[in-house]
Amino acid sequence: MKKLITKYKSAICVVLISTLLTSCTKDFQEINTDPESSTTIQPAYVFTKAQYDGAKNNLILLLGTMQYTTSFNDVAGFGSKYVSSQNQQSMAQFSNAYYQEINELALVINAVKNDPEQVNLLASARIWKAYCFSRITDLYGDVPYTEAAQGYTNSNYKPAYDSQKSIYLDMLKELDESALSLNAAKATFGQADLIYAGSTIKWKKFAYSLMLRLGMRLTKVDAALAETWVKKAIAGGVITDDADIAKITYMSAGQDINKNPIALSLYNSDFIKADGNSNPEGGKYQDTFITYMKNNKDPRLGILSVVYVNGVADTTMAIQKGMPATFSAKPADFVTYSEPNQKTVLAQGGAKLIYTTAETNFLLAEAVLRGWYNGGTAATLYESGVRAAMKQWAIIAPADGIISDLQINTYIKYHPFNTSGTFEAKMQQIYTEYWLAAFPDAQEAFASYRRTGYPALVPVNYVGNATGGKIFRRMLYPLSEQNLNRASLDAAIARQGADDFMTRIWWDKL
């Protein structure tokens, strides 16, 4: 009987296993398919994500490099101190950008490029791609471009690096072709477009404004080429009205992806306690930034900066004070140094400005100086740039960023454009003001500084720095490229120069 029971138990197990295997094989695909997912790319959703990712990939450390902020902590203070042991921080944007916005934009472009009815979707994606790639190449120089994001489509996991010159020529071409292809009668991304809600008119202005920015980048390496593209951009129509500013407006609550990325990063890393003393990373505004605004009675100081007095944020100009970048330990008077205003700079629901009216006016002022534009005087455009730069804080923080016309007019009155100065004196005045206008987008300030030399920042010579006490000229390639794409990386280094902080990229000439 015992043997019989065992025999039947074995037979039942065989039947059950056979049934289960048949069932699993029969329903495997249905059971293992997520009912919430789509088997095809939804270009609008992916484009929204690409906009979020492209806007959030900022090297926060450059706030220190451009002497807006600093820290007594060597790790957090790398941007202002250039500490050798922390050099891998410079690799972040390269690592993040390719697997986020660059891959996402490749998916969007491949999904819409063959449909004439989706020409505006394609154009918007190409323009945003040019913006995203400009941010990468301006930091590193030669980078993967032509073969980038081909892992999904061509199984190319070791893309070649393109020369920065060829990247720039192609980005300018992309902007030109995309602007011309925009068609108001065709479909757009609509509300999935976080920047312009599908407005083809505004996307065209953004394309030509980026062309103006990138064209001006070339003034030292190829002035004739710069002139050609600057004139083409101006003729196409650039952003001259705040209604056309390229920006993403965020929310103060909900998922982090919906919050202003610079504000969120600064808030979480250092200023969450909001008492002026309990800053985990030891960050404050740097003395260069605060001293300049204070000495010039800049009305932005009361908008951007606070000192905590008995735990209460105080915007009084007289008590604002920046911290030196040379500190290696927390000073006894740490609480008395200025830090970002929670209501403006750290407003997580505030807008992030991607391209502004202020930038256009400063670039056009330079174009006048070079004889490339006759649509206004350098003085008038300079003043318009200053005015727009102050007004834009009300766009970022509508309730707390308002600077009155009286304040602006008074500032301009005491800081008139130096019409009798030399070309360099005028450039210094324009681009020192641009340094103030660009904050907190330190990456654009960094690019402008390397091209023009302004503002005339004094480098920090901190013990153990990686640059010989000089402000670096580029960022380092990620270690992952040495391990996974060595041949392509080596070819880029052989062409461009050592993978070093002081190696100058193509357009950054002496």
C-alpha positions as CSV (number, residue, x, y, z in Angstrom):
1,M,0.0,0.0,0.0
2,K,2.8,2.4,0.9
3,K,4.5,1.8,-2.5
4,L,1.1,2.4,-4.2
5,I,0.6,5.7,-2.5
6,T,4.1,6.8,-3.4
7,K,3.5,5.8,-7.0
8,Y,0.3,7.8,-7.2
9,K,1.9,10.8,-5.5
10,S,4.7,10.8,-8.1
11,A,2.2,10.6,-10.9
12,I,0.1,13.5,-9.6
13,C,3.3,15.6,-9.3
14,V,4.2,14.9,-12.9
15,V,0.8,15.9,-14.1
16,L,0.8,19.1,-12.0
17,I,4.3,20.1,-13.2
18,S,3.3,19.3,-16.8
19,T,0.2,21.4,-16.4
20,L,2.0,24.3,-14.8
21,L,4.7,24.3,-17.5
22,T,2.1,24.2,-20.3
23,S,0.2,27.1,-18.6
24,C,3.4,29.1,-18.1
25,T,4.4,28.7,-21.7
26,K,0.9,29.4,-23.0
27,D,0.4,32.7,-21.0
28,F,4.0,33.7,-20.4
29,Q,3.9,36.8,-22.6
30,E,0.5,38.0,-21.3
31,I,1.4,37.4,-17.6
32,N,4.8,39.1,-18.0
33,T,3.6,42.2,-19.9
34,D,3.0,45.3,-17.9
35,P,-0.6,46.4,-18.7
36,E,0.3,50.0,-17.9
37,S,3.2,50.2,-20.4
38,S,3.2,50.9,-24.1
39,T,5.0,48.9,-26.8
40,T,5.7,52.1,-28.8
41,I,7.5,55.3,-28.0
42,Q,5.1,58.2,-27.0
43,P,7.1,61.1,-28.3
44,A,5.3,63.7,-26.3
45,Y,6.0,62.0,-23.0
46,V,9.6,61.3,-23.8
47,F,10.1,64.9,-24.9
48,T,8.8,66.2,-21.6
49,K,11.2,64.0,-19.8
50,A,14.1,65.2,-22.1
51,Q,13.2,68.8,-21.2
52,Y,13.2,68.1,-17.5
53,D,16.5,66.3,-17.8
54,G,18.2,68.8,-20.0
55,A,17.2,71.7,-17.7
56,K,18.4,69.9,-14.5
57,N,21.8,68.8,-15.7
58,N,23.8,71.7,-14.3
59,L,27.2,71.5,-12.6
60,I,26.3,73.1,-9.4
61,L,30.0,73.2,-8.5
62,L,30.4,76.0,-11.1
63,L,28.6,78.4,-8.7
64,G,31.8,78.3,-6.8
65,T,34.1,78.6,-9.8
66,M,32.2,81.7,-10.9
67,Q,32.7,83.0,-7.3
68,Y,29.0,83.2,-6.5
69,T,29.3,80.7,-3.6
70,T,31.9,78.8,-1.6
71,S,32.2,76.4,1.4
72,F,34.8,75.8,4.1
73,N,34.3,72.1,3.3
74,D,36.8,70.8,0.8
75,V,34.3,68.4,-0.8
76,A,31.5,70.9,-1.2
77,G,34.0,73.7,-2.0
78,F,35.6,72.0,-4.9
79,G,34.2,74.4,-7.4
80,S,35.8,77.4,-5.7
81,K,38.9,75.7,-4.4
82,Y,39.7,73.2,-7.3
83,V,40.8,70.5,-4.7
84,S,42.6,67.7,-6.5
85,S,41.1,64.9,-4.5
86,Q,37.6,66.0,-5.6
87,N,38.2,66.2,-9.3
88,Q,35.7,63.5,-10.2
89,Q,32.9,65.9,-9.4
90,S,33.6,67.5,-12.7
91,M,32.6,64.4,-14.6
92,A,28.9,64.5,-13.5
93,Q,27.3,66.2,-16.5
94,F,28.9,64.0,-19.1
95,S,27.8,60.9,-17.2
96,N,24.2,62.1,-16.6
97,A,23.5,63.7,-20.0
98,Y,24.0,60.8,-22.3
99,Y,21.8,58.3,-20.6
100,Q,19.1,60.9,-19.9
101,E,18.3,63.8,-22.3
102,I,20.6,62.7,-25.2
103,N,19.1,59.2,-25.3
104,E,15.6,60.5,-24.8
105,L,15.9,63.0,-27.7
106,A,17.3,60.3,-30.0
107,L,14.1,58.3,-29.2
108,V,11.9,61.2,-30.0
109,I,13.7,62.2,-33.2
110,N,13.7,58.6,-34.5
111,A,10.0,58.3,-33.8
112,V,8.9,61.4,-35.7
113,K,11.5,62.1,-38.3
114,N,9.8,60.3,-41.2
115,D,6.3,61.9,-40.7
116,P,5.9,65.2,-42.5
117,E,2.9,66.0,-40.2
118,Q,5.2,65.9,-37.2
119,V,7.7,68.4,-38.5
120,N,7.2,70.7,-35.5
121,L,7.9,67.9,-33.1
122,L,11.1,67.1,-35.0
123,A,12.1,70.7,-35.1
124,S,11.6,71.3,-31.4
125,A,13.5,68.1,-30.5
126,R,16.4,69.1,-32.8
127,I,16.5,72.6,-31.2
128,W,16.5,71.2,-27.7
129,K,19.1,68.7,-28.7
130,A,21.4,71.5,-29.9
131,Y,20.9,73.3,-26.5
132,C,21.7,70.1,-24.6
133,F,24.8,69.2,-26.6
134,S,26.0,72.8,-26.4
135,R,26.0,72.4,-22.6
136,I,28.1,69.2,-22.8
137,T,30.6,70.2,-25.4
138,D,31.2,73.6,-23.8
139,L,32.3,71.8,-20.6
140,Y,34.4,69.0,-22.1
141,G,35.3,70.0,-25.7
142,D,35.3,67.0,-28.0
143,V,32.5,64.6,-27.1
144,P,30.5,61.8,-28.8
145,Y,28.0,63.5,-31.1
146,T,27.4,61.9,-34.5
147,E,27.4,58.4,-33.0
148,A,25.9,59.3,-29.6
149,A,22.8,57.4,-28.4
150,Q,23.2,54.6,-31.0
151,G,23.3,51.9,-28.4
152,Y,19.5,51.3,-28.8
153,T,19.4,51.6,-32.5
154,N,22.7,50.3,-33.8
155,S,24.3,48.5,-30.8
156,N,27.1,51.0,-30.9
157,Y,28.3,51.2,-27.4
158,K,31.7,52.8,-28.2
159,P,30.8,56.0,-30.0
160,A,33.6,58.0,-31.6
161,Y,34.2,61.5,-30.3
162,D,33.6,64.4,-32.7
163,S,35.8,67.5,-32.7
164,Q,34.2,70.4,-31.1
165,K,34.5,72.4,-34.3
166,S,32.4,69.9,-36.2
167,I,29.9,69.7,-33.3
168,Y,29.5,73.5,-33.4
169,L,29.1,73.6,-37.2
170,D,26.4,70.9,-37.0
171,M,24.6,72.5,-34.0
172,L,24.4,75.8,-35.9
173,K,23.1,73.9,-39.0
174,E,20.5,72.1,-36.9
175,L,19.3,75.4,-35.5
176,D,19.1,77.0,-38.9
177,E,17.2,74.1,-40.5
178,S,14.9,73.5,-37.6
179,A,13.9,77.2,-37.4
180,L,13.1,77.2,-41.1
181,S,11.1,74.0,-40.9
182,L,8.7,75.1,-38.2
183,N,5.2,75.3,-39.5
184,A,2.3,76.9,-37.6
185,A,-0.2,74.9,-39.5
186,K,1.1,71.5,-38.3
187,A,0.7,69.7,-35.0
188,T,3.0,70.5,-32.0
189,F,3.8,68.9,-28.6
190,G,1.2,71.2,-27.1
191,Q,1.2,71.1,-23.3
192,A,3.8,68.3,-23.3
193,D,6.2,71.1,-24.2
194,L,7.2,72.6,-20.9
195,I,9.0,75.6,-22.4
196,Y,6.6,77.0,-25.0
197,A,3.5,74.8,-25.0
198,G,4.0,74.2,-28.7
199,S,4.3,77.8,-29.9
200,T,6.2,77.6,-33.2
201,I,6.8,81.3,-33.2
202,K,8.6,81.1,-29.8
203,W,10.6,78.0,-30.7
204,K,11.9,79.9,-33.8
205,K,13.0,82.8,-31.6
206,F,14.7,80.4,-29.2
207,A,16.5,78.6,-32.1
208,Y,17.9,81.9,-33.4
209,S,18.8,83.1,-29.9
210,L,20.8,79.9,-29.4
211,M,22.4,80.6,-32.7
212,L,23.3,84.1,-31.5
213,R,24.8,82.6,-28.3
214,L,26.8,79.9,-30.1
215,G,27.8,82.2,-32.9
216,M,29.4,84.6,-30.4
217,R,31.3,81.7,-28.8
218,L,33.4,81.7,-32.0
219,T,34.7,85.2,-31.8
220,K,38.2,84.3,-30.8
221,V,38.6,81.1,-32.8
222,D,37.0,82.3,-36.1
223,A,35.7,85.8,-36.1
224,A,34.5,85.6,-39.7
225,L,32.4,82.5,-39.0
226,A,31.1,84.1,-35.8
227,E,30.0,87.2,-37.8
228,T,28.2,85.1,-40.3
229,W,26.1,83.2,-37.8
230,V,25.5,86.2,-35.5
231,K,24.1,88.2,-38.5
232,K,22.0,85.2,-39.5
233,A,20.6,84.8,-36.0
234,I,19.7,88.5,-35.8
235,A,18.0,88.5,-39.2
236,G,16.0,85.4,-38.1
237,G,14.6,87.1,-35.0
238,V,15.9,86.6,-31.5
239,I,14.3,86.9,-28.1
240,T,13.8,90.6,-27.2
241,D,10.7,90.4,-25.1
242,D,10.2,88.7,-21.7
243,A,7.1,87.0,-23.0
244,D,9.4,84.9,-25.2
245,I,12.0,83.9,-22.6
246,A,12.8,80.2,-22.7
247,K,12.0,78.9,-19.2
248,I,10.5,76.0,-17.3
249,T,8.1,76.8,-14.5
250,Y,8.3,74.3,-11.6
251,M,6.1,73.3,-8.6
252,S,7.0,73.6,-5.0
253,A,5.4,70.3,-4.0
254,G,5.2,66.8,-5.4
255,Q,8.0,64.8,-7.0
256,D,11.4,66.2,-7.2
257,I,11.5,66.2,-11.0
258,N,8.8,68.9,-10.9
259,K,10.9,71.2,-8.7
260,N,13.5,73.8,-9.8
261,P,16.6,71.7,-10.0
262,I,19.2,74.4,-8.9
263,A,17.0,75.5,-6.0
264,L,16.3,71.9,-4.9
265,S,20.0,70.9,-5.0
266,L,21.1,73.9,-3.0
267,Y,18.3,73.6,-0.5
268,N,18.8,69.9,0.1
269,S,22.6,70.0,0.3
270,D,23.0,73.0,2.5
271,F,20.2,75.4,3.3
272,I,17.3,73.2,4.4
273,K,17.5,74.2,8.1
274,A,17.4,77.9,7.2
275,D,19.1,79.2,10.4
276,G,22.4,80.4,8.9
277,N,24.4,78.0,11.0
278,S,23.3,74.4,10.4
279,N,24.6,74.1,6.9
280,P,25.7,70.5,6.4
281,E,28.1,71.4,3.5
282,G,29.3,74.6,5.0
283,G,28.1,76.7,2.1
284,K,27.6,80.5,1.9
285,Y,27.8,83.2,-0.8
286,Q,31.4,84.0,-1.8
287,D,32.8,87.4,-0.9
288,T,33.5,88.3,-4.5
289,F,29.8,88.2,-5.4
290,I,28.4,89.9,-2.4
291,T,31.1,92.5,-2.2
292,Y,30.6,93.5,-5.8
293,M,26.8,93.9,-5.4
294,K,27.2,95.7,-2.1
295,N,29.8,98.2,-3.3
296,N,27.6,99.0,-6.3
297,K,24.4,99.2,-4.3
298,D,22.9,96.6,-6.6
299,P,19.1,96.2,-5.7
300,R,19.4,92.5,-6.5
301,L,21.3,92.0,-3.3
302,G,18.2,92.3,-1.2
303,I,16.4,89.9,-3.5
304,L,19.1,87.2,-3.6
305,S,20.8,87.3,-0.2
306,V,20.0,87.0,3.5
307,V,21.9,86.9,6.8
308,Y,20.2,85.1,9.7
309,V,20.0,87.3,12.7
310,N,18.7,85.5,15.8
311,G,17.3,82.8,13.4
312,V,15.4,85.3,11.2
313,A,16.4,86.0,7.6
314,D,17.4,89.6,7.1
315,T,17.9,91.2,3.7
316,T,19.4,94.5,4.9
317,M,22.2,95.5,2.5
318,A,24.5,96.8,5.3
319,I,24.8,93.4,7.0
320,Q,25.4,91.3,3.9
321,K,28.8,89.7,3.8
322,G,30.4,87.1,1.6
323,M,32.6,84.3,2.9
324,P,36.2,83.9,1.6
325,A,36.9,80.8,-0.4
326,T,40.2,80.2,1.5
327,F,38.6,78.9,4.7
328,S,39.4,75.2,5.5
329,A,37.3,75.0,8.7
330,K,34.1,76.5,10.0
331,P,34.7,80.1,11.1
332,A,33.4,81.2,14.5
333,D,31.3,83.9,12.8
334,F,29.8,81.5,10.2
335,V,26.3,82.6,10.9
336,T,27.1,86.2,9.9
337,Y,27.8,85.4,6.3
338,S,25.2,85.7,3.5
339,E,23.4,82.8,1.9
340,P,20.7,82.4,-0.7
341,N,17.2,83.7,0.0
342,Q,14.7,80.9,0.5
343,K,12.0,82.9,-1.2
344,T,13.8,83.5,-4.5
345,V,17.0,81.6,-5.2
346,L,15.9,78.6,-3.3
347,A,12.2,78.7,-4.4
348,Q,11.6,75.2,-5.6
349,G,8.5,76.3,-7.4
350,G,10.3,79.1,-9.2
351,A,11.0,79.2,-12.9
352,K,14.4,78.2,-14.3
353,L,15.5,80.6,-17.0
354,I,17.1,78.9,-20.0
355,Y,17.6,81.8,-22.3
356,T,16.7,85.4,-21.3
357,T,16.1,88.8,-22.8
358,A,19.0,90.1,-20.8
359,E,21.4,87.7,-22.6
360,T,20.2,88.8,-26.0
361,N,20.7,92.5,-25.2
362,F,24.2,92.0,-23.9
363,L,25.2,89.9,-27.0
364,L,23.6,92.5,-29.3
365,A,25.6,95.2,-27.5
366,E,28.8,93.3,-28.3
367,A,27.6,92.8,-31.9
368,V,27.3,96.6,-32.2
369,L,30.9,97.0,-30.8
370,R,32.1,94.6,-33.5
371,G,30.2,96.4,-36.3
372,W,27.9,93.4,-36.9
373,Y,24.6,95.1,-35.9
374,N,23.2,98.5,-36.4
375,G,19.8,98.1,-34.8
376,G,20.6,100.2,-31.7
377,T,23.5,101.6,-29.8
378,A,25.7,99.6,-27.4
379,A,24.7,101.9,-24.6
380,T,21.0,101.4,-25.2
381,L,21.3,97.7,-25.5
382,Y,23.5,97.5,-22.4
383,E,20.9,99.4,-20.4
384,S,18.2,97.2,-21.7
385,G,20.2,94.2,-20.6
386,V,20.6,95.5,-17.1
387,R,16.9,96.3,-16.9
388,A,15.9,92.9,-18.1
389,A,18.3,91.2,-15.8
390,M,16.7,92.8,-12.8
391,K,13.2,92.3,-14.0
392,Q,13.7,88.6,-14.6
393,W,13.7,87.9,-10.8
394,A,10.0,88.7,-10.8
395,I,9.6,86.0,-13.4
396,I,11.5,83.5,-11.3
397,A,9.8,84.5,-8.0
398,P,6.7,86.6,-8.8
399,A,5.9,87.5,-5.2
400,D,9.4,88.1,-3.8
401,G,11.6,88.9,-6.8
402,I,10.2,92.3,-7.7
403,I,12.7,95.2,-8.2
404,S,11.0,98.5,-8.8
405,D,11.6,100.8,-11.8
406,L,12.9,103.4,-9.5
407,Q,15.6,101.0,-8.1
408,I,16.6,100.0,-11.6
409,N,16.7,103.5,-13.0
410,T,18.8,104.6,-10.1
411,Y,21.3,101.7,-10.6
412,I,21.6,102.5,-14.3
413,K,22.0,106.2,-13.6
414,Y,25.1,105.5,-11.4
415,H,26.4,102.8,-13.7
416,P,26.1,104.3,-17.2
417,F,27.7,102.6,-20.2
418,N,31.2,103.8,-20.8
419,T,30.8,105.1,-24.3
420,S,34.3,106.7,-24.4
421,G,36.1,103.6,-23.2
422,T,38.2,101.2,-25.2
423,F,36.7,98.0,-26.8
424,E,38.0,96.0,-23.9
425,A,36.7,98.4,-21.3
426,K,33.2,98.2,-22.9
427,M,33.4,94.4,-23.0
428,Q,34.4,94.3,-19.4
429,Q,31.4,96.4,-18.4
430,I,28.9,94.3,-20.6
431,Y,30.1,90.9,-19.4
432,T,30.5,91.8,-15.7
433,E,26.9,92.7,-15.8
434,Y,26.2,89.5,-17.7
435,W,27.9,87.6,-14.8
436,L,25.3,89.2,-12.5
437,A,22.5,88.5,-14.9
438,A,23.3,84.8,-15.4
439,F,23.1,83.9,-11.8
440,P,22.3,81.1,-10.8
441,D,23.1,79.6,-14.2
442,A,26.8,79.4,-13.5
443,Q,27.4,77.2,-16.5
444,E,26.6,79.9,-18.9
445,A,28.6,82.4,-16.8
446,F,31.5,80.0,-17.0
447,A,31.3,79.8,-20.8
448,S,31.1,83.6,-21.1
449,Y,34.0,84.1,-18.7
450,R,36.3,81.8,-20.7
451,R,35.4,83.5,-24.0
452,T,35.6,87.1,-22.8
453,G,37.8,87.0,-19.7
454,Y,35.1,88.9,-17.7
455,P,34.4,89.4,-15.0
456,A,38.1,89.7,-14.1
457,L,38.0,87.1,-11.3
458,V,41.0,86.5,-9.1
459,P,41.6,82.8,-8.9
460,V,41.7,81.1,-5.5
461,N,45.0,79.5,-4.7
462,Y,43.9,76.9,-2.2
463,V,46.3,74.3,-0.8
464,G,46.1,71.0,-2.7
465,N,44.4,72.5,-5.8
466,A,44.4,70.7,-9.2
467,T,45.0,73.8,-11.4
468,G,48.1,75.5,-10.1
469,G,45.9,78.2,-8.6
470,K,44.2,79.1,-11.8
471,I,40.5,78.9,-12.8
472,F,40.0,75.8,-14.8
473,R,39.1,75.8,-18.5
474,R,37.2,72.5,-18.9
475,M,36.0,69.5,-17.1
476,L,37.5,66.0,-17.0
477,Y,36.0,63.0,-18.9
478,P,34.4,60.3,-16.7
479,L,36.5,57.3,-15.6
480,S,33.9,55.1,-17.2
481,E,35.0,56.3,-20.6
482,Q,38.5,55.1,-19.9
483,N,37.2,51.7,-19.1
484,L,34.4,51.3,-21.7
485,N,35.3,53.5,-24.6
486,R,39.1,53.9,-24.4
487,A,40.0,53.9,-28.0
488,S,37.6,56.7,-28.8
489,L,38.6,58.7,-25.7
490,D,42.3,58.3,-26.6
491,A,41.7,59.6,-30.1
492,A,39.9,62.7,-28.7
493,I,42.7,63.4,-26.2
494,A,45.3,63.0,-29.0
495,R,43.4,65.6,-31.1
496,Q,42.3,68.1,-28.3
497,G,45.1,67.8,-25.7
498,A,45.5,66.2,-22.3
499,D,42.4,65.3,-20.3
500,D,43.3,68.1,-17.9
501,F,41.5,71.0,-16.2
502,M,43.7,73.6,-18.0
503,T,43.4,72.2,-21.5
504,R,41.5,74.7,-23.6
505,I,38.6,73.6,-25.7
506,W,38.4,74.6,-29.4
507,W,36.7,78.0,-29.1
508,D,38.5,79.0,-25.9
509,K,41.5,80.7,-27.3
510,L,43.9,83.2,-25.7
